[in-house]
Amino acid sequence: MADKRDYYEVLGVSKSASDDEIKKAFRKMAKQYHPDLHPGDKQAEEKFKEVNEAYEILSNPEKKSRYDQFGFAGVDPNYGASAAGAGAGGFGGFGDMGDVFDSIFGGFGFGGGSRASSNPNAPRRGTDIRATANIDFMEACKGKTVKVRVNRTVQCDECHGSGAAAGSSTKTCPECNGKGQKVITQQSLFGRVQQVVTCDRCKGKGKIVDTPCRKCGGQGMTKKAVDLDVDIPAGIADGQMVRLAGAGNAGTNGGSNGDLLVSINVRPDPIFERDGYDVWTEIPITYTQAALGDEITIPTVDGKVTYTVPEGTQSGTVFRLRGKGIQKVHSTSHGDHYVRVNIEVPRNLSKEQKNILRDYEKTLSDKNYVKRKSFFDKLKDKFS
């Protein structure tokens, strides 16, 4: 950790920088050190990796918060406060809050669970859990399978969900006779009122455990860190979500598992800019290419293509390459690729080059004199 540079320093932003400022700084730095612009330059390659690592942490609100609080230790997967359990249904995450809300409100699931049946022993769907996957721009265009580590609730493999230690068993709760609920009677201003409540002895399970399982403490469920393969479809955009059905927390009483919801974070590309399924790039061309026309090479998400720039092209002109954009999700059609050309004005000209340009300007002056004089005469009449 000692040889790492502060992530804010790597991107050249302050700790109070906004998400847009962080993204803008990343695009600038990534473009500066992109391997395609520095072939064979190992130092630039290392800089590019450093910039990507910094953006991966600072663009993720959860990881950024841990980094701000604990430094590199907060985002090191080998450290105790790793990202494996945070924000993905781990201990202290929303996955556990479902049990708290269930006990208070009588069966409203949290984070995707449905309302429980009036029968506490009825099957209940497990809660959903969430995770984040960071991918590159081209990976979003083409699709990718990524591994995501999550902490989820699973059936205890030692007691097989019974909650009882090996060699012991559960027994019917004598307080509720196995119903999981009991009726209490209270005196109110309106007379005697009866209310059905969850049995406080068995916690609504209808059974009690004399010798709890040492691994799960009699709960029948434990937390387990697992690595899951997530198939990200081609064309997915930043901020969209992929759902893995049944990959969430385990259900109870034979209920189905919850789902895993993976939020996709796409790193911006230093060359391409996305607009829906369309792609934009800016290509510099020389004054000569613009004036005389030329065949240029244009990078697209599907590889390089050639395009003939017509004679007399003006700076800022936009060309459209149909069907060369991003593949639409779960479709074979593509968006378009738009190219904006910028004419590079030559610098540090030699004396000979300057004289050539002056001679060229003189050839235009005689031809356009009458046209320019007419234009300025109109301006004079308008503002006099």
Phi, psi and chi 1 to 4 in degrees:
 res  aa     phi    psi   chi1   chi2   chi3   chi4
   1 MET       -  -25.7  -70.1  -63.1  177.2      -
   2 ALA   -66.6  -27.4      -      -      -      -
   3 ASP   -88.9   -0.5   58.0  -19.9      -      -
   4 LYS   -80.4  145.6  -80.8 -177.5  173.9  -74.0
   5 ARG   -92.2  148.6  -78.7 -156.1  -59.0  154.4
   6 ASP   -55.7  134.1  175.9   71.4      -      -
   7 TYR   -61.5  -35.9  -70.7  140.9      -      -
   8 TYR   -66.4  -37.0  -68.8  100.9      -      -
   9 GLU   -67.5  -37.3  179.6 -175.0  -22.6      -
  10 VAL   -60.4  -43.6  170.0      -      -      -
  11 LEU   -87.2   -8.7  -64.5 -176.5      -      -
  12 GLY    70.9   35.9      -      -      -      -
  13 VAL  -125.1  163.1  -63.0      -      -      -
  14 SER   -85.2  167.3   66.7      -      -      -
  15 LYS   -67.2  -21.0 -161.8  170.3 -177.3  179.1
  16 SER   -94.8   10.9   59.9      -      -      -
  17 ALA   -62.6  143.3      -      -      -      -
  18 SER   -78.2  169.7   65.4      -      -      -
  19 ASP   -59.8  -40.9  -68.6  -17.0      -      -
  20 ASP   -65.5  -38.4  -73.7  -18.1      -      -
  21 GLU   -66.6  -39.2  -71.1  172.9  -28.8      -
  22 ILE   -65.1  -43.8  -69.3  173.7      -      -
  23 LYS   -65.2  -41.3 -178.3  174.2  -72.1 -170.1
  24 LYS   -64.6  -41.8 -175.4  177.0  179.9 -179.8
  25 ALA   -65.4  -39.2      -      -      -      -
  26 PHE   -62.7  -46.1  168.3   76.2      -      -
  27 ARG   -58.3  -41.7  -73.8  178.9   62.6   87.4
  28 LYS   -65.3  -47.3  178.3 -178.7  177.0 -177.9
  29 MET   -70.5  -39.6  -60.6  -65.3  -73.3      -
  30 ALA   -63.9  -38.5      -      -      -      -
  31 LYS   -67.4  -35.5 -169.5  170.8 -174.8  178.2
  32 GLN   -65.9  -37.9 -178.7  178.4  -12.5      -
  33 TYR  -110.9   12.9  -63.4  112.3      -      -
  34 HIS   -58.6  131.0 -161.3  -75.7      -      -
  35 PRO   -56.4  -30.8  -25.6   34.4      -      -
  36 ASP   -65.0  -26.7  -70.4  -10.9      -      -
  37 LEU   -90.6  -12.4  -56.5  177.8      -      -
  38 HIS  -134.4   62.1  -56.3  -82.6      -      -
  39 PRO   -58.9  129.0   20.9  -31.0      -      -
  40 GLY    81.1   -1.9      -      -      -      -
  41 ASP   -89.2   99.7 -171.0  -23.1      -      -
  42 LYS   -64.0  -35.4  -66.4  -65.1 -177.0 -178.0
  43 GLN   -65.6  -43.2 -172.6  174.5    0.6      -
  44 ALA   -64.6  -37.5      -      -      -      -
  45 GLU   -62.6  -42.4 -176.0  178.2  -20.3      -
  46 GLU   -66.4  -39.0  -70.0  -56.9  -44.8      -
  47 LYS   -61.6  -42.0  -70.7  -80.3 -171.2 -178.4
  48 PHE   -62.1  -42.4 -174.7   73.6      -      -
  49 LYS   -63.9  -40.9  -69.6  179.1 -179.6  178.2
  50 GLU   -63.2  -42.0 -175.1 -179.0   42.3      -
  51 VAL   -64.7  -42.3  167.9      -      -      -
  52 ASN   -63.7  -41.4  -89.0  -79.3      -      -
  53 GLU   -63.7  -42.9  179.9 -178.2  -23.2      -
  54 ALA   -63.4  -42.1      -      -      -      -
  55 TYR   -68.3  -36.6 -178.9   73.2      -      -
  56 GLU   -59.6  -37.3 -179.5  176.7   -9.9      -
  57 ILE   -79.0  -49.0  -60.9  -58.8      -      -
  58 LEU   -75.6  -17.6  -60.7 -174.8      -      -
  59 SER   -88.2   -9.2   64.0      -      -      -
  60 ASN  -102.7  111.5 -176.1  -51.4      -      -
  61 PRO   -53.2  -39.3  -24.9   34.4      -      -
  62 GLU   -69.8  -47.4 -170.6  176.8  -37.1      -
  63 LYS   -66.8  -37.7  -68.6 -178.3  179.6  179.9
  64 LYS   -61.4  -41.0 -178.6  175.5 -178.5  -68.5
  65 SER   -63.2  -42.7  176.0      -      -      -
  66 ARG   -68.6  -37.4  -69.3 -158.4  -54.0  -85.8
  67 TYR   -66.0  -42.2  176.2   69.5      -      -
  68 ASP   -61.7  -32.8  -70.6  -15.9      -      -
  69 GLN   -87.8  -41.5 -172.5  172.7    1.5      -
  70 PHE  -116.7   -2.8  -57.2  108.9      -      -
  71 GLY    74.0 -151.1      -      -      -      -
  72 PHE   -62.6  -30.2  -66.6  111.4      -      -
  73 ALA   -61.3  -31.0      -      -      -      -
  74 GLY   -72.0  -17.5      -      -      -      -
  75 VAL  -121.5   10.7  -67.4      -      -      -
  76 ASP   -88.2  115.9 -179.7    5.1      -      -
  77 PRO   -62.7  -16.9   21.7  -32.4      -      -
  78 ASN   -90.3   -2.8  -61.6  -45.1      -      -
  79 TYR   -91.6  159.2 -167.5   75.7      -      -
  80 GLY   -59.0  -36.1      -      -      -      -
  81 ALA   -95.1   52.0      -      -      -      -
  82 SER   -75.6  171.9   73.1      -      -      -
  83 ALA   -82.4   -3.4      -      -      -      -
  84 ALA   -60.4  -40.8      -      -      -      -
  85 GLY   -96.5  -19.1      -      -      -      -
  86 ALA   -78.3  137.4      -      -      -      -
  87 GLY    68.7   10.8      -      -      -      -
  88 ALA  -134.7   35.6      -      -      -      -
  89 GLY    81.5   20.3      -      -      -      -
  90 GLY   -81.6 -177.8      -      -      -      -
  91 PHE   -60.0  132.6  -69.4  105.8      -      -
  92 GLY    84.7   -6.5      -      -      -      -
  93 GLY   -89.9 -173.6      -      -      -      -
  94 PHE   -69.0  -19.6  -73.6  141.8      -      -
  95 GLY   -58.5  -41.5      -      -      -      -
  96 ASP   -74.9  -25.6  -65.7  -35.2      -      -
  97 MET   -65.0  -22.7  -70.5  -60.6  -67.6      -
  98 GLY   -59.6  -40.9      -      -      -      -
  99 ASP   -64.7  -37.0  -60.7  -28.4      -      -
 100 VAL   -65.3  -47.4  177.2      -      -      -
 101 PHE   -67.0  -33.3  -83.0   76.0      -      -
 102 ASP   -63.0  -42.0  -74.1  -14.3      -      -
 103 SER   -70.3  -27.3   64.8      -      -      -
 104 ILE   -85.5  -44.7  -64.8  174.5      -      -
 105 PHE  -105.0    8.4  -62.8  112.3      -      -
 106 GLY    72.2   36.7      -      -      -      -
 107 GLY   113.3   19.3      -      -      -      -
 108 PHE   -87.7  117.8  -78.5   93.2      -      -
 109 GLY   -67.9  163.1      -      -      -      -
 110 PHE  -124.4  131.6 -168.2   80.9      -      -
 111 GLY    76.3   31.1      -      -      -      -
 112 GLY   119.9   -9.3      -      -      -      -
 113 GLY   -71.7  155.6      -      -      -      -
 114 SER  -101.8  167.9   58.3      -      -      -
 115 ARG   -65.8  136.3 -176.2  167.9 -176.9  171.0
 116 ALA   -75.9  157.5      -      -      -      -
 117 SER   -70.0  160.9  163.9      -      -      -
 118 SER   -64.7  -18.9   58.7      -      -      -
 119 ASN   -88.6  113.7  178.0    6.0      -      -
 120 PRO   -66.0  -16.8   24.5  -34.2      -      -
 121 ASN   -93.7    3.1  -66.4  -44.1      -      -
 122 ALA   -72.1  153.6      -      -      -      -
 123 PRO   -58.4  137.6  -24.1   35.1      -      -
 124 ARG  -128.7  131.5  -67.3 -179.2   58.1 -167.4
 125 ARG   -68.1  142.0  179.4 -176.6 -178.8  -85.6
 126 GLY   -72.3  162.5      -      -      -      -
 127 THR   -82.3  156.3   54.6      -      -      -
 128 ASP   -77.5  155.3  -65.5  -18.5      -      -
 129 ILE  -127.5  160.7   55.6  179.2      -      -
 130 ARG  -125.7  150.7  -64.2  176.0  179.7  -89.0
 131 ALA  -150.1  170.5      -      -      -      -
 132 THR  -127.3  138.6  -60.2      -      -      -
 133 ALA  -121.1  129.0      -      -      -      -
 134 ASN  -101.0  124.1  -62.6  -66.8      -      -
 135 ILE  -133.5  162.2   60.3  175.4      -      -
 136 ASP   -81.9  165.6  -67.9  -29.7      -      -
 137 PHE   -57.5  -47.5  179.8   89.7      -      -
 138 MET   -68.0  -31.7  -70.7  -58.5  -61.8      -
 139 GLU   -66.1  -35.5  -68.2  171.0  -19.5      -
 140 ALA   -67.9  -36.1      -      -      -      -
 141 CYS   -68.8  -38.7  -65.9      -      -      -
 142 LYS   -99.6  -17.2  -60.1  -61.0 -178.4 -178.7
 143 GLY    88.2  153.9      -      -      -      -
 144 LYS  -164.0  151.9 -175.6 -177.1 -177.5 -176.8
 145 THR  -100.5  121.7  -62.3      -      -      -
 146 VAL  -119.3  155.6  -61.0      -      -      -
 147 LYS   -97.2  133.8  -78.0 -165.1  177.7  -64.7
 148 VAL  -124.7  129.0  174.5      -      -      -
 149 ARG   -97.6  128.7  167.6  158.1  -71.8 -156.1
 150 VAL  -134.9  154.7  -63.2      -      -      -
 151 ASN  -101.8  119.4  -89.4    4.1      -      -
 152 ARG  -131.3  158.1   62.6  179.7 -179.3 -179.4
 153 THR   -79.8  128.1  -57.9      -      -      -
 154 VAL  -131.0  163.6  -62.6      -      -      -
 155 GLN   -66.5  136.4 -172.8 -177.3   77.6      -
 156 CYS   -61.6  125.6  176.2      -      -      -
 157 ASP   -81.0   -7.5   56.0    7.2      -      -
 158 GLU   -88.7  -41.0 -169.4  163.5  -49.9      -
 159 CYS  -107.3   -0.4   67.5      -      -      -
 160 HIS    58.2   34.5  -54.8  -67.7      -      -
 161 GLY    88.5   -4.0      -      -      -      -
 162 SER   -77.7  -28.5   69.7      -      -      -
 163 GLY    85.6   -5.7      -      -      -      -
 164 ALA   -97.8  144.1      -      -      -      -
 165 ALA   -66.6  159.0      -      -      -      -
 166 ALA   -57.8  134.9      -      -      -      -
 167 GLY    87.9   -7.3      -      -      -      -
 168 SER  -117.9  177.4   65.3      -      -      -
 169 SER  -145.3  171.7   60.0      -      -      -
 170 THR   -90.7  160.4   59.8      -      -      -
 171 LYS  -137.2  159.1   65.0 -179.6 -177.8  179.5
 172 THR   -63.1  134.6  -58.7      -      -      -
 173 CYS   -66.4  123.2  174.5      -      -      -
 174 PRO   -73.1  -17.9   26.8  -33.9      -      -
 175 GLU   -74.1  -40.2 -171.3   78.0   20.3      -
 176 CYS  -117.6    2.9   64.5      -      -      -
 177 ASN    57.6   36.6  -65.1  -40.2      -      -
 178 GLY    83.3    2.5      -      -      -      -
 179 LYS   -81.7  -23.9  -64.7  179.0  179.8  179.0
 180 GLY    82.4   -6.9      -      -      -      -
 181 GLN  -136.4  158.5  -62.6  173.6  -34.9      -
 182 LYS  -144.7  160.1   60.9 -177.4 -178.6  178.3
 183 VAL  -102.1  128.0  178.4      -      -      -
 184 ILE  -116.1  147.0   60.5  172.8      -      -
 185 THR  -114.6  131.0  -56.5      -      -      -
 186 GLN  -127.9  149.2  -65.5  177.1  -36.9      -
 187 GLN   -93.1  128.6 -170.3   68.2   35.4      -
 188 SER  -131.1 -178.1   71.6      -      -      -
 189 LEU   -63.1  -21.8  -65.0  173.9      -      -
 190 PHE  -100.7    9.9  -55.1   99.9      -      -
 191 GLY   108.2 -158.4      -      -      -      -
 192 ARG   -79.8  128.6  -67.0  162.8   62.4   83.5
 193 VAL  -120.5  129.3  177.2      -      -      -
 194 GLN  -102.1  141.1  -71.4 -173.5  -31.4      -
 195 GLN  -138.9  134.6 -176.5 -178.9    6.9      -
 196 VAL   -89.2  124.1  178.8      -      -      -
 197 VAL  -129.0  162.1  -62.5      -      -      -
 198 THR   -69.7  136.2  -59.5      -      -      -
 199 CYS   -62.2  125.8  176.9      -      -      -
 200 ASP   -79.2  -13.1   54.6    1.8      -      -
 201 ARG   -84.0  -46.7 -177.8  166.4 -178.5 -179.7
 202 CYS   -99.5    0.0   67.2      -      -      -
 203 LYS    59.7   33.0  -50.7  -59.1 -178.0 -173.0
 204 GLY    86.7   -0.5      -      -      -      -
 205 LYS   -81.5  -22.6  -63.6  179.4  179.4  178.8
 206 GLY    82.1   -7.1      -      -      -      -
 207 LYS  -134.0  153.3  -63.0  178.3 -179.5 -179.9
 208 ILE  -125.7  155.6   57.6  174.9      -      -
 209 VAL  -117.0  120.5  178.3      -      -      -
 210 ASP   -76.5  -39.2  -74.5  -26.9      -      -
 211 THR  -121.0   95.2  -51.9      -      -      -
 212 PRO   -66.0  149.5  -17.4   30.9      -      -
 213 CYS   -62.2  131.1  169.6      -      -      -
 214 ARG   -69.1  -25.5   61.8  179.1 -178.2  177.3
 215 LYS   -77.6  -42.2 -174.6  171.5 -177.0  178.0
 216 CYS  -108.8    0.3   66.5      -      -      -
 217 GLY    66.9   23.6      -      -      -      -
 218 GLY    88.7    1.7      -      -      -      -
 219 GLN   -81.6  -23.6  -62.0  -59.0  -50.6      -
 220 GLY    81.8   -5.4      -      -      -      -
 221 MET  -132.2  148.0  -62.1  -75.9 -178.4      -
 222 THR  -136.0  167.4   58.2      -      -      -
 223 LYS   -95.6  138.8  -70.6  -72.3 -175.1 -179.8
 224 LYS  -140.6  132.6 -176.7  178.2 -179.0 -179.5
 225 ALA   -84.6  126.6      -      -      -      -
 226 VAL  -133.5  149.2  -66.5      -      -      -
 227 ASP  -100.7  124.7  -68.4  -40.7      -      -
 228 LEU  -119.3  141.8  -59.8  173.5      -      -
 229 ASP   -84.7  126.8  -73.3  -29.3      -      -
 230 VAL  -116.4  119.0 -179.8      -      -      -
 231 ASP   -85.7  111.3  -68.4  -34.4      -      -
 232 ILE   -94.3  119.7  -60.2  174.2      -      -
 233 PRO   -71.5  151.0   27.3  -34.7      -      -
 234 ALA   -62.1  137.0      -      -      -      -
 235 GLY    95.6   -1.1      -      -      -      -
 236 ILE   -65.8  147.8 -162.3  163.4      -      -
 237 ALA  -109.5  161.9      -      -      -      -
 238 ASP   -57.7  131.6 -177.8   53.9      -      -
 239 GLY    91.6  -11.9      -      -      -      -
 240 GLN   -75.3  168.7  -70.9 -173.4  -38.9      -
 241 MET  -127.7  143.3 -167.7  168.4  -71.3      -
 242 VAL  -112.0  131.5  174.6      -      -      -
 243 ARG  -106.3  128.6  179.4 -174.9  -67.1  -91.8
 244 LEU  -107.5  104.1  -90.8   69.5      -      -
 245 ALA   -64.7  133.6      -      -      -      -
 246 GLY    79.1    5.1      -      -      -      -
 247 ALA   -98.3   10.4      -      -      -      -
 248 GLY   -92.3 -155.2      -      -      -      -
 249 ASN   -68.5  147.7  -70.9  -34.8      -      -
 250 ALA   -67.7  145.4      -      -      -      -
 251 GLY   -78.8  172.8      -      -      -      -
 252 THR  -117.9  155.7   55.3      -      -      -
 253 ASN    55.2   35.7  -58.8  -34.8      -      -
 254 GLY    84.8    6.9      -      -      -      -
 255 GLY   -70.9  159.9      -      -      -      -
 256 SER   -73.1  160.2   60.8      -      -      -
 257 ASN   -73.6  156.5  -68.6   -9.7      -      -
 258 GLY   -75.4 -173.6      -      -      -      -
 259 ASP  -110.3  162.5  -61.0  -24.3      -      -
 260 LEU  -104.3  125.0  169.7   62.1      -      -
 261 LEU  -109.4  114.2  -53.1  175.6      -      -
 262 VAL  -106.2  115.2 -176.9      -      -      -
 263 SER   -83.9  132.0  178.8      -      -      -
 264 ILE   -98.2  124.4  -53.9  -58.3      -      -
 265 ASN  -110.9  111.2 -179.0   26.2      -      -
 266 VAL   -98.6  122.3 -178.1      -      -      -
 267 ARG   -70.6  135.1  -58.5 -177.3 -171.6   94.9
 268 PRO   -65.4  151.8   22.1  -31.4      -      -
 269 ASP   -99.5  141.7 -170.7   88.5      -      -
 270 PRO   -72.3  -15.5   24.0  -32.9      -      -
 271 ILE  -110.1  -44.8  -60.9  173.6      -      -
 272 PHE   -97.5  146.0  -58.6  120.0      -      -
 273 GLU  -127.9  131.2 -172.8  170.4  -21.7      -
 274 ARG   -96.0  141.1  179.4  169.7 -179.3  164.7
 275 ASP  -138.0   92.7 -179.6   14.3      -      -
 276 GLY    67.5 -121.6      -      -      -      -
 277 TYR  -102.1    4.6  -70.7  107.6      -      -
 278 ASP   -90.3  156.5  -64.9  -26.4      -      -
 279 VAL  -124.9  140.7  176.1      -      -      -
 280 TRP  -119.9  141.2  -75.3   76.8      -      -
 281 THR  -138.9  155.0   54.1      -      -      -
 282 GLU  -112.2  125.4  -68.4 -167.2    2.2      -
 283 ILE  -116.8  123.2  -57.6  -65.7      -      -
 284 PRO   -80.9  136.7   27.4  -31.5      -      -
 285 ILE  -129.8  160.2   61.7  174.9      -      -
 286 THR   -82.9  164.2   65.0      -      -      -
 287 TYR   -59.1  -39.3 -179.7   82.0      -      -
 288 THR   -66.2  -43.1  -55.3      -      -      -
 289 GLN   -60.8  -40.7  -72.5  175.5  -49.1      -
 290 ALA   -67.6  -40.6      -      -      -      -
 291 ALA   -74.6  -42.5      -      -      -      -
 292 LEU   -99.5  -13.8  -56.2 -180.0      -      -
 293 GLY    85.5  153.0      -      -      -      -
 294 ASP  -169.6  162.5 -165.1   10.7      -      -
 295 GLU   -96.5  122.6 -170.4  176.3   81.5      -
 296 ILE  -119.8  159.6   62.4  173.3      -      -
 297 THR   -99.9  131.0  -60.1      -      -      -
 298 ILE  -120.7  124.4  -61.7  173.1      -      -
 299 PRO   -76.4  133.7   28.1  -33.0      -      -
 300 THR  -126.8  173.8   73.0      -      -      -
 301 VAL   -67.9  -16.4  -65.3      -      -      -
 302 ASP  -106.9   13.4  -71.9  -35.5      -      -
 303 GLY   116.0 -177.5      -      -      -      -
 304 LYS   -83.7  141.5  -63.9  177.5  179.9  178.9
 305 VAL  -130.8  158.2  -61.1      -      -      -
 306 THR  -102.5  147.2   56.8      -      -      -
 307 TYR  -143.0  138.6 -176.8   83.6      -      -
 308 THR   -94.1  112.9  -59.1      -      -      -
 309 VAL   -77.0  123.0  176.7      -      -      -
 310 PRO   -71.5  156.7   24.2  -32.1      -      -
 311 GLU   -60.9  136.9  178.6 -178.4  -33.2      -
 312 GLY    81.2   21.6      -      -      -      -
 313 THR   -66.3  134.9  -65.9      -      -      -
 314 GLN   -95.6  153.1  -58.1  -61.9  -56.1      -
 315 SER   -63.6  135.0 -174.2      -      -      -
 316 GLY    94.4   -5.2      -      -      -      -
 317 THR   -63.7  139.9  -61.1      -      -      -
 318 VAL  -111.6  129.1  175.0      -      -      -
 319 PHE  -109.5  146.3  -58.1  114.4      -      -
 320 ARG  -112.6  126.7 -179.5 -177.6 -175.5 -177.2
 321 LEU  -107.5  102.5  -54.9  178.1      -      -
 322 ARG   -67.3  134.9  -67.2 -178.1 -179.4  -85.8
 323 GLY    73.1    9.2      -      -      -      -
 324 LYS  -101.6   14.6  -67.7  -61.9 -177.6  179.9
 325 GLY   -91.2 -149.2      -      -      -      -
 326 ILE   -89.3  139.8  -61.0  169.3      -      -
 327 GLN   -65.1  135.6  179.3 -179.8  -23.4      -
 328 LYS   -76.1  143.1  -62.1  178.7 -179.2  179.4
 329 VAL   -58.0  130.8  176.6      -      -      -
 330 HIS    55.1   39.3  -55.4  -52.6      -      -
 331 SER  -149.9  162.4  172.0      -      -      -
 332 THR   -99.2   -7.3   56.7      -      -      -
 333 SER   -82.2  157.7   62.8      -      -      -
 334 HIS  -127.3  159.7  -68.1   65.5      -      -
 335 GLY   -78.8 -167.8      -      -      -      -
 336 ASP  -110.2  164.7  -61.4  -33.4      -      -
 337 HIS  -115.3  124.0 -171.4  120.8      -      -
 338 TYR  -108.1  132.9  -67.6   89.5      -      -
 339 VAL  -117.2  121.6 -178.7      -      -      -
 340 ARG  -104.4  121.8  180.0 -177.2  -71.3  108.6
 341 VAL   -95.2  137.1  -66.0      -      -      -
 342 ASN  -119.0  127.2  -67.0  -40.0      -      -
 343 ILE   -83.7  124.5  -60.9  174.7      -      -
 344 GLU   -84.1  121.8  -68.6 -175.8  -36.8      -
 345 VAL   -80.9  125.7  177.6      -      -      -
 346 PRO   -64.5  144.4   22.1  -32.5      -      -
 347 ARG  -120.0  162.7  -61.7  178.7 -180.0  179.0
 348 ASN    52.7   48.7  -57.3  -42.2      -      -
 349 LEU   -70.5  148.3  -63.0  175.6      -      -
 350 SER   -78.0  167.3   66.2      -      -      -
 351 LYS   -61.0  -40.3 -175.3  176.1 -179.7  179.8
 352 GLU   -63.7  -42.5 -178.3 -177.0    0.6      -
 353 GLN   -64.8  -39.1  -69.5  169.9  -32.7      -
 354 LYS   -63.5  -42.0  -69.5  177.9 -178.7  178.6
 355 ASN   -63.1  -38.9  -71.1  -26.6      -      -
 356 ILE   -61.7  -41.9  -68.2  173.2      -      -
 357 LEU   -68.0  -36.9  -75.3  177.9      -      -
 358 ARG   -66.6  -40.6  -70.4 -170.3 -177.2  101.9
 359 ASP   -63.4  -38.6  -69.7  -20.1      -      -
 360 TYR   -64.8  -40.1  167.4   69.6      -      -
 361 GLU   -64.1  -36.4  176.5   66.5   17.6      -
 362 LYS   -65.0  -35.9  -71.5  177.2 -178.3  177.5
 363 THR   -66.5  -27.2   64.5      -      -      -
 364 LEU   -83.5  -29.7  -63.7  179.6      -      -
 365 SER   -62.0  -48.9  -62.9      -      -      -
 366 ASP   -62.4  -39.6  -66.6  -21.1      -      -
 367 LYS   -68.3  -35.9 -178.2  178.5  179.5 -179.3
 368 ASN  -104.1    5.8  -65.3  -31.3      -      -
 369 TYR   -59.5  -50.7  173.5   75.7      -      -
 370 VAL   -61.4  -40.6  175.2      -      -      -
 371 LYS   -64.4  -43.1 -172.2  174.9 -179.0 -179.7
 372 ARG   -70.6  -37.7  -72.1 -156.2  -58.0  -91.7
 373 LYS   -63.4  -40.4 -176.8  176.9 -174.9  -57.3
 374 SER   -61.8  -40.4  174.8      -      -      -
 375 PHE   -64.8  -47.5  171.6   75.2      -      -
 376 PHE   -70.3  -29.3  -74.9  112.5      -      -
 377 ASP   -63.3  -38.0  -74.1  -16.5      -      -
 378 LYS   -66.7  -40.4  -71.5 -179.9 -178.2  178.6
 379 LEU   -63.7  -40.7  -74.0 -178.9      -      -
 380 LYS   -63.1  -43.4 -178.3  178.3  178.7 -178.6
 381 ASP   -64.6  -33.7  -66.0  -21.3      -      -
 382 LYS   -75.2  -36.0 -174.8  172.6 -178.5  179.3
 383 PHE  -105.7    2.5  -68.2  102.1      -      -
 384 SER   -81.4      -   59.4      -      -      -
